[in-house]
Amino acid sequence: MNYKSRGLHFRKQRTQTNPYRALLLVGLILVSLFILQAVQTDKIQSPFEPTPTPTRTSDSYAQEGSAHFNAGNLGAAISAYEQALEFDPDNAQIWSELARIQTYSSAMLTTDAEKRTRLDEAIASINKAIEAQPDNSSAHAIKAFVLNWRSNPFLAGTETDMYLTEAEQEAQRAIVLDPQNTLALAYLAEIYIDQQRLIQAQSYIEQAITRDPSLMDVQRIYGYVMETLGDYPEAIRYYQEAVNINPSLTFLYIRIGVNYRQLKQYELALEYFAKAANINEQLGIKDPLPYIAIGKTYSQTGEFFAATKNVQKAIQFDPTNPEVYATLGMVYFKSRNYESAIVALKCSVKGCTAAESCEARQGDPCETYDAQYTVEGMPLSPSTVVNYYTYASALAGLHRKNNDYCEQAIDVLQQVRGGFSNEPSIIQIVEANEQICASFGYYSR
């Protein structure tokens, strides 16, 4: 088949410009140029670029806080809940859980002042929860828990009954709002045991554990009830159940160890104190309490070298804490190392310079020391009076003509006499030491 070559021909058509279309095109071009310039100057971010950091919510911080609590890192848990509240400051549930953890964290502090401050923070937190939701049963239950721990006579003094009464009212309010609130029943049992209402305490904790034995708080409080009643094997059993639920909470291991120590099962006591120390080490927490507990246990068994080493380890974690120096001083005193006891107990009672605290930690005079490690003494109170009269006893026992130990002892004994004149057992110790100093010509003024 033959094809004749043909040229390609295009017919030229006549076109007519649409003025509206031209205006639209010009407008689109101008808008495109504006957007391009804005992207280049970062006034508008490209939708294809990833966000610089992911946005977190209050729930994510709250979940982080719960995870830290379960892991035993209560300080990190508190921080996470505080961050959650920055995003959601009116969340009653988060405020309540923060207050609960703040209260439990007070068990890991060593001085009355630290505990009092932490519990006051917990009260402020739970008040925020109730302010946000006045009829929240859980918030009222946790407030009962916080107030009960704040009622400790060592912390509350003459206000103990006031805190206990308010705590009971909050627990009962929680039960009225929600009769099925198991924690409210457990916390009420803890309040009743502190009020010495033993039958009611047992009744309420039995109701709580029947309803929900899976709650750590319920098992812990049952253990506390049994411990207060002197049934140490049963206390250990319930504390162990609490550990099975939350295996990383060191204060539970401490309670188990203390109960074994009451039973004079010292090896088991040391085992549980060591477990608490190991958990802290894994979490990077420098908590002196397990080592203090280990030191006290070795002191009870007469192993004073081991006791001293463990308390010195505690001081490394907290070298300005007067309570730890008190424990070290007691170990020295029981081992009849009275000179070292005087130095350590002085730090606890009166406070001491950095050089003196170094001497107390080392057991020998220090040529070099950290100037930051001055120690402020603890005021006289029911929890510190033993440090005061033991310090005075060491001073009186070591008085010689070339020192002024009895003069110092008399000053301390007068403070104790003034604060505890209605405590016969304490006054008996005061009078015995006053007689020693009187034999050297020193008399109370």
Secondary structure, 3 states (H helix, E strand, C coil): CCCCCCCCCCCCCCCCCCHHHHHHHHHHHHHHHHHHHHHHCCCCCCCCCCCCCCCCCHHHHHHHHHHHHHHCCHHHHHHHHHHHHHHCCCCHHHHHHHHHHHHHHHHHCCCHHHHHHHHHHHHHHHHHHHHHCCCCHHHHHHHHHHHHHHCCHHHHHHHHHHHHHHHHHHHHHHHHHCCCCHHHHHHHHHHHHHCCCHHHHHHHHHHHHHHCCCCHHHHHHHHHHHHHCCCHHHHHHHHHHHHHHCCCCHHHHHHHHHHHHHCCCHHHHHHHHHHHHHHHHHHCCCCCHHHHHHHHHHHHCCCHHHHHHHHHHHHHHCCCCHHHHHHHHHHHHHCCCHHHHHHHHHHHHCCECHHHHHHHHHCCCCCCCCCCCCECCCCCCCCCHHHHHHHHHHHHHCCCCCCCHHHHHHHHHHHHHHHCCCCHHHHHHHHHHHHHHHCCCCCCC
